[in-house]
């Protein structure tokens, strides 16, 4: 620990809770032509969620649950002062030989995504594992997300975030560690594997690997993999408009998301409904309280705009290719069947040194929230040979 890192505890002012309640109480609801999700967030579902947020959701209980994990703020460093403070959880295992593990979230998630994985990772013996499975866990909030400061100017891309997180791990005294991520976390972990000498292995639950252009793309691709890829493409065929908006006009979008809790819940809630694996009810996969805790972090920190802006930075200000051409660091991949994009292993192996590959029985984009036990089990197996 250095002087540049100070303890942090979440303590939302009571006035902020009152403002949230006031705004939820006077929500102006639009008309709706259908009672389903076919043209956007279902109004009846959203009204019920907002009513629960207003009448029953207990932020203070959730706040206390999050504060159970030691949290810190790392000051802006000289190498990249525009990034500002970085918020992170740092939960050390009682096992001195535990391996450091960096967990990186994406959008529209937050550090909250990993809340149900941490105990099993740091104390495996109490959760079906052995002492050899122990990790010291570090969970940062991406710049501009949650309690991390918003970058002060354009240009904060995945590589710069990876470099900052690598320096954070060095600040914490870790000269060798593993990293895990999905969504933007996958992008950042990929860059970590490329730029860091300390990152000894990565684990991805969303992996970006394009279709090969120079050869027959279906060589060594099984029928099962073809079916999974086709299903993921079908799920996303009309689900990428958010990328265009956040990648081009995040500021315009941000006014509504920052001013209206119902608007924020509609924008983010739609993605949790569409991207998690369930049989029509998202709360089969993710609890109301987990969803609303994640939403509340966005709301109380006013970071819907700066979080969305990461898409703009990726599109307009990356100084390097979006993904390095080849990653030689050992890479583990967990295939959750409800994920947004499911490239075949043969495609992935063109770009990553795949050291572990698993196909999970169930789960979607938010693996750490939907299937925390499965994710923890896969991390144990994937990194066992690399420790």
C-alpha positions as CSV (number, residue, x, y, z in Angstrom):
1,X,0.0,0.0,0.0
2,X,1.3,3.5,-0.8
3,X,0.4,7.0,0.3
4,X,-1.4,7.4,-3.1
5,X,-4.0,4.9,-2.0
6,X,-6.6,5.7,0.7
7,X,-9.5,3.8,2.3
8,X,-13.0,4.5,1.0
9,X,-16.4,3.6,2.2
10,X,-19.7,4.2,0.3
11,X,-21.9,6.6,2.2
12,X,-24.6,8.1,0.0
13,X,-26.0,11.3,1.6
14,X,-29.6,10.9,2.8
15,X,-30.6,13.9,0.6
16,X,-29.6,11.8,-2.5
17,X,-32.0,9.1,-1.4
18,X,-34.8,11.7,-1.0
19,X,-34.1,13.1,-4.5
20,X,-34.3,9.6,-6.0
21,X,-37.6,8.9,-4.3
22,X,-39.0,12.3,-5.4
23,X,-38.1,11.7,-9.0
24,X,-39.4,8.1,-9.0
25,X,-42.7,9.4,-7.5
26,X,-43.3,11.9,-10.4
27,X,-42.2,9.8,-13.3
28,X,-43.9,10.7,-16.6
29,X,-44.7,7.5,-18.4
30,X,-44.9,7.3,-22.2
31,X,-47.6,5.5,-24.1
32,X,-47.1,2.0,-25.2
33,X,-48.5,0.1,-28.2
34,X,-47.5,-3.4,-27.0
35,X,-47.1,-5.1,-23.6
36,X,-43.8,-6.8,-24.4
37,X,-40.2,-6.0,-25.3
38,X,-40.5,-6.0,-29.1
39,X,-40.0,-2.3,-29.5
40,X,-38.1,-1.5,-26.4
41,X,-38.3,-1.8,-22.6
42,X,-41.7,-3.2,-21.6
43,X,-43.6,-0.4,-19.8
44,X,-45.4,-2.6,-17.3
45,X,-42.1,-4.3,-16.3
46,X,-40.4,-1.0,-15.9
47,X,-43.2,0.5,-13.8
48,X,-43.1,-2.5,-11.5
49,X,-39.3,-2.2,-11.2
50,X,-39.5,1.5,-10.4
51,X,-42.3,0.9,-7.9
52,X,-40.1,-1.7,-6.1
53,X,-37.2,0.8,-6.3
54,X,-39.4,3.4,-4.6
55,X,-41.3,1.3,-2.1
56,X,-39.2,-1.7,-1.1
57,X,-35.6,-1.5,-2.3
58,X,-33.3,-0.9,0.7
59,X,-30.2,1.0,-0.5
60,X,-28.7,1.2,3.0
61,X,-28.8,-2.6,3.3
62,X,-27.1,-2.9,-0.1
63,X,-24.6,-0.2,0.8
64,X,-23.7,-2.1,3.9
65,X,-23.2,-5.3,2.0
66,X,-20.8,-3.6,-0.4
67,X,-18.9,-1.9,2.4
68,X,-18.3,-5.4,3.8
69,X,-15.5,-5.5,1.2
70,X,-12.5,-3.3,1.8
71,X,-12.5,-0.4,-0.7
72,X,-10.0,2.2,-1.7
73,X,-9.3,5.2,-3.9
74,X,-6.0,5.3,-5.9
75,X,-5.0,8.8,-6.7
76,X,-4.3,9.9,-10.2
77,X,-0.7,8.9,-11.0
78,X,2.0,10.8,-12.9
79,X,2.0,8.4,-15.8
80,X,-1.6,9.3,-16.8
81,X,-3.1,12.1,-14.6
82,X,-6.1,12.6,-16.8
83,X,-7.6,9.4,-15.5
84,X,-8.2,10.7,-12.0
85,X,-8.9,8.6,-9.0
86,X,-9.6,4.9,-9.4
87,X,-12.0,3.2,-7.0
88,X,-11.4,-0.5,-6.2
89,X,-12.2,-3.3,-3.9
90,X,-9.1,-5.2,-2.5
91,X,-10.0,-8.3,-0.6
92,X,-7.0,-10.3,0.6
93,X,-7.2,-14.0,1.3
94,X,-6.0,-15.4,4.6
95,X,-3.8,-17.7,2.6
96,X,-0.4,-16.0,2.1
97,X,0.3,-18.0,-1.0
98,X,-2.9,-16.9,-2.7
99,X,-2.6,-15.6,-6.3
100,X,-3.6,-12.0,-7.1
101,X,-6.7,-11.8,-9.4
102,X,-7.9,-8.7,-11.1
103,X,-11.6,-8.7,-12.0
104,X,-12.7,-6.2,-14.6
105,X,-16.4,-5.3,-15.3
106,X,-18.0,-3.9,-18.4
107,X,-21.1,-1.9,-19.4
108,X,-23.9,-1.7,-18.2
109,X,-22.4,-3.4,-15.2
110,X,-20.1,-2.2,-12.4
111,X,-17.9,-3.6,-9.7
112,X,-21.2,-4.8,-8.2
113,X,-21.2,-7.6,-10.7
114,X,-18.6,-9.6,-8.8
115,X,-20.2,-9.3,-5.3
116,X,-21.3,-12.9,-5.2
117,X,-17.9,-14.3,-6.4
118,X,-15.5,-12.6,-4.0
119,X,-16.0,-14.7,-0.8
120,X,-15.5,-18.0,-2.7
121,X,-12.4,-16.7,-4.4
122,X,-10.6,-15.5,-1.2
123,X,-11.9,-18.2,1.1
124,X,-12.2,-21.3,-1.1
125,X,-12.2,-23.8,1.8
126,X,-15.5,-22.4,3.0
127,X,-17.0,-22.6,-0.5
128,X,-16.2,-26.1,-1.9
129,X,-12.5,-25.6,-2.8
130,X,-9.1,-26.0,-1.3
131,X,-6.4,-23.7,0.0
132,X,-4.7,-24.0,-3.4
133,X,-7.6,-22.3,-5.0
134,X,-7.2,-19.0,-3.0
135,X,-7.0,-15.6,-4.7
136,X,-6.3,-12.1,-3.4
137,X,-9.1,-10.2,-5.3
138,X,-8.9,-6.7,-6.8
139,X,-12.0,-5.3,-8.4
140,X,-11.6,-1.8,-9.9
141,X,-14.3,0.4,-11.3
142,X,-13.5,1.4,-14.9
143,X,-12.7,5.2,-15.3
144,X,-15.9,7.1,-15.4
145,X,-17.9,4.2,-13.8
146,X,-19.3,4.3,-10.3
147,X,-16.9,5.8,-7.8
148,X,-13.9,6.1,-10.2
149,X,-13.4,9.6,-11.5
150,X,-14.5,10.5,-15.0
151,X,-11.5,11.1,-17.3
152,X,-10.7,14.8,-17.8
153,X,-10.3,14.7,-21.6
154,X,-10.9,12.4,-24.6
155,X,-8.6,9.6,-25.4
156,X,-9.1,7.1,-22.6
157,X,-9.2,3.8,-24.5
158,X,-8.8,0.2,-23.5
159,X,-5.1,0.2,-23.6
160,X,-4.7,3.2,-21.3
161,X,-7.1,1.6,-18.8
162,X,-5.1,-1.6,-18.9
163,X,-1.9,0.3,-18.3
164,X,-3.5,2.1,-15.3
165,X,-4.8,-1.1,-13.8
166,X,-1.4,-2.7,-14.3
167,X,0.2,0.2,-12.4
168,X,-2.5,-0.3,-9.7
169,X,-1.5,-3.9,-9.2
170,X,2.1,-2.8,-8.9
171,X,1.1,-0.2,-6.3
172,X,-0.5,-3.0,-4.3
173,X,2.7,-5.0,-4.4
174,X,1.7,-7.6,-7.0
175,X,4.4,-8.4,-9.5
176,X,2.5,-11.4,-11.0
177,X,-1.3,-11.7,-11.3
178,X,-4.2,-13.1,-13.3
179,X,-7.0,-11.1,-14.8
180,X,-10.7,-11.9,-15.7
181,X,-13.3,-9.9,-17.6
182,X,-16.3,-9.9,-19.9
183,X,-17.7,-7.1,-22.1
184,X,-15.3,-4.1,-21.7
185,X,-13.5,-6.1,-19.1
186,X,-12.5,-8.6,-21.8
187,X,-11.1,-5.8,-23.9
188,X,-9.1,-4.4,-21.0
189,X,-7.8,-7.9,-20.1
190,X,-6.7,-8.5,-23.6
191,X,-4.7,-5.3,-23.5
192,X,-3.3,-6.3,-20.1
193,X,-2.0,-9.5,-21.6
194,X,-0.4,-7.4,-24.4
195,X,1.2,-4.6,-22.4
196,X,2.0,-6.1,-19.0
197,X,4.9,-8.3,-18.0
198,X,3.1,-9.0,-14.7
199,X,-0.1,-10.4,-16.1
200,X,0.5,-14.2,-16.3
201,X,-2.9,-15.3,-17.6
202,X,-6.3,-14.0,-18.5
203,X,-9.8,-15.5,-18.3
204,X,-12.5,-14.2,-20.6
205,X,-16.3,-14.9,-20.6
206,X,-16.8,-12.8,-23.8
207,X,-14.1,-13.1,-26.4
208,X,-13.8,-11.0,-29.5
209,X,-12.5,-13.0,-32.5
210,X,-13.5,-12.1,-36.0
211,X,-14.4,-14.6,-38.8
212,X,-11.2,-15.5,-40.7
213,X,-11.1,-13.8,-44.1
214,X,-8.1,-15.5,-45.8
215,X,-9.2,-19.2,-45.3
216,X,-12.3,-21.2,-45.1
217,X,-13.8,-19.9,-41.8
218,X,-15.6,-23.2,-41.0
219,X,-12.5,-25.4,-40.9
220,X,-12.3,-27.2,-37.6
221,X,-15.7,-25.6,-36.5
222,X,-18.2,-28.1,-35.1
223,X,-21.9,-28.1,-35.8
224,X,-22.5,-27.3,-32.1
225,X,-20.2,-24.2,-32.4
226,X,-22.0,-23.1,-35.6
227,X,-25.3,-23.4,-33.8
228,X,-24.1,-21.3,-30.9
229,X,-22.7,-18.7,-33.1
230,X,-25.9,-18.5,-35.2
231,X,-28.0,-18.2,-32.0
232,X,-25.8,-15.4,-30.6
233,X,-26.0,-13.5,-33.9
234,X,-29.8,-13.9,-33.9
235,X,-30.0,-12.4,-30.4
236,X,-28.0,-9.4,-31.5
237,X,-29.3,-8.7,-35.0
238,X,-31.4,-5.7,-33.8
239,X,-29.7,-5.1,-30.5
240,X,-26.7,-2.9,-31.3
241,X,-28.3,0.5,-31.7
242,X,-27.0,1.5,-28.2
243,X,-23.5,1.2,-29.6
244,X,-24.2,3.7,-32.3
245,X,-25.7,6.2,-29.8
246,X,-23.1,5.8,-27.1
247,X,-20.3,5.7,-29.7
248,X,-21.4,8.9,-31.4
249,X,-23.6,11.0,-29.1
250,X,-23.0,9.9,-25.4
251,X,-23.5,13.5,-24.2
252,X,-26.9,13.9,-25.7
253,X,-28.0,10.5,-24.2
254,X,-26.5,11.4,-20.8
255,X,-28.9,14.2,-20.0
256,X,-31.9,11.9,-19.8
257,X,-30.1,9.1,-18.1
258,X,-28.7,11.4,-15.4
259,X,-31.9,13.3,-14.8
260,X,-34.5,10.4,-14.8
261,X,-34.1,7.3,-12.7
262,X,-36.9,5.6,-14.8
263,X,-35.0,6.5,-18.0
264,X,-31.8,5.1,-16.6
265,X,-33.6,1.9,-15.5
266,X,-35.2,1.6,-19.0
267,X,-31.9,2.0,-20.8
268,X,-29.9,-0.4,-18.6
269,X,-32.8,-2.7,-17.7
270,X,-33.4,-3.5,-21.3
271,X,-29.8,-4.9,-21.6
272,X,-30.1,-7.0,-18.5
273,X,-33.3,-8.4,-19.9
274,X,-31.9,-9.0,-23.4
275,X,-28.4,-10.2,-22.4
276,X,-29.0,-12.5,-19.5
277,X,-30.3,-16.1,-20.0
278,X,-33.8,-16.7,-18.8
279,X,-37.2,-18.0,-19.9
280,X,-38.9,-14.6,-20.1
281,X,-38.3,-13.3,-16.6
282,X,-34.9,-11.6,-16.1
283,X,-35.2,-12.1,-12.4
284,X,-34.8,-15.8,-12.9
285,X,-31.2,-15.0,-13.7
286,X,-30.5,-11.8,-11.7
287,X,-32.3,-10.6,-8.6
288,X,-34.1,-7.3,-8.4
289,X,-31.8,-6.2,-5.6
290,X,-28.7,-6.9,-7.7
291,X,-30.1,-5.1,-10.7
292,X,-31.2,-2.1,-8.6
293,X,-27.9,-2.0,-6.7
294,X,-26.1,-1.7,-10.0
295,X,-28.5,0.9,-11.2
296,X,-28.3,2.9,-8.0
297,X,-24.5,3.1,-8.3
298,X,-24.9,4.7,-11.7
299,X,-27.6,7.0,-10.4
300,X,-26.0,8.2,-7.2
301,X,-22.6,8.7,-8.9
302,X,-24.0,10.4,-12.0
303,X,-21.8,8.3,-14.2
304,X,-24.3,7.2,-16.9
305,X,-22.7,9.7,-19.3
306,X,-19.1,9.1,-18.6
307,X,-19.7,5.3,-18.7
308,X,-21.4,5.5,-22.0
309,X,-18.5,7.7,-23.3
310,X,-16.2,4.7,-23.2
311,X,-17.8,3.6,-26.4
312,X,-17.1,7.0,-28.0
313,X,-13.4,6.8,-26.9
314,X,-13.1,3.3,-28.3
315,X,-14.5,4.4,-31.7
316,X,-12.8,7.7,-32.0
317,X,-9.7,7.8,-29.9
318,X,-8.0,4.5,-29.8
319,X,-4.3,5.0,-30.7
320,X,-3.8,1.3,-31.4
321,X,-5.9,-1.5,-33.1
322,X,-9.0,-2.4,-31.1
323,X,-7.5,-5.8,-30.3
324,X,-3.8,-6.7,-30.6
325,X,-3.2,-9.1,-33.5
326,X,-2.0,-11.9,-31.2
327,X,-2.0,-12.6,-27.5
328,X,0.6,-15.1,-26.4
329,X,-0.3,-15.0,-22.7
330,X,-2.2,-18.1,-21.6
331,X,-5.9,-17.4,-22.2
332,X,-8.8,-19.2,-20.7
333,X,-12.3,-18.9,-22.2
334,X,-15.6,-19.8,-20.6
335,X,-18.4,-20.1,-23.1
336,X,-21.8,-19.2,-21.5
337,X,-24.6,-20.2,-24.0
338,X,-26.5,-16.9,-23.6
339,X,-23.6,-14.6,-24.4
340,X,-23.8,-11.9,-27.1
341,X,-21.1,-13.3,-29.3
342,X,-19.8,-16.9,-29.4
343,X,-17.0,-17.4,-31.9
344,X,-15.8,-20.9,-32.5
345,X,-12.6,-22.0,-30.7
346,X,-10.7,-22.2,-34.0
347,X,-11.3,-18.5,-34.6
348,X,-10.3,-17.6,-31.1
349,X,-7.1,-19.6,-31.3
350,X,-5.9,-17.5,-34.2
351,X,-5.7,-14.5,-31.8
352,X,-5.2,-16.0,-28.4
353,X,-2.9,-18.7,-26.9
354,X,-5.9,-20.7,-25.5
355,X,-4.9,-22.6,-22.5
356,X,-8.4,-23.6,-21.2
357,X,-11.8,-23.8,-22.9
358,X,-15.0,-24.6,-21.2
359,X,-18.7,-24.7,-22.3
360,X,-21.0,-23.9,-19.5
361,X,-24.5,-25.3,-19.1
362,X,-26.3,-22.0,-18.5
363,X,-25.6,-18.2,-18.2
364,X,-25.5,-15.2,-20.4
365,X,-23.6,-11.9,-20.6
366,X,-23.5,-11.2,-16.9
367,X,-21.8,-14.4,-15.9
368,X,-20.6,-13.2,-12.5
369,X,-24.2,-12.3,-11.4
370,X,-26.0,-15.1,-13.2
371,X,-23.7,-18.0,-12.5
372,X,-21.2,-17.0,-9.8
373,X,-20.5,-20.5,-8.7
374,X,-19.8,-21.7,-12.2
375,X,-17.5,-18.8,-12.9
376,X,-15.6,-19.3,-9.7
377,X,-15.2,-23.0,-10.5
378,X,-13.9,-22.3,-14.0
379,X,-11.4,-19.7,-12.7
380,X,-10.0,-22.3,-10.2
381,X,-9.6,-24.9,-13.0
382,X,-8.3,-22.4,-15.6
383,X,-5.6,-20.9,-13.4
384,X,-4.6,-24.0,-11.5
385,X,-1.9,-25.0,-14.0
386,X,-0.6,-21.4,-14.2
387,X,0.0,-20.7,-10.5
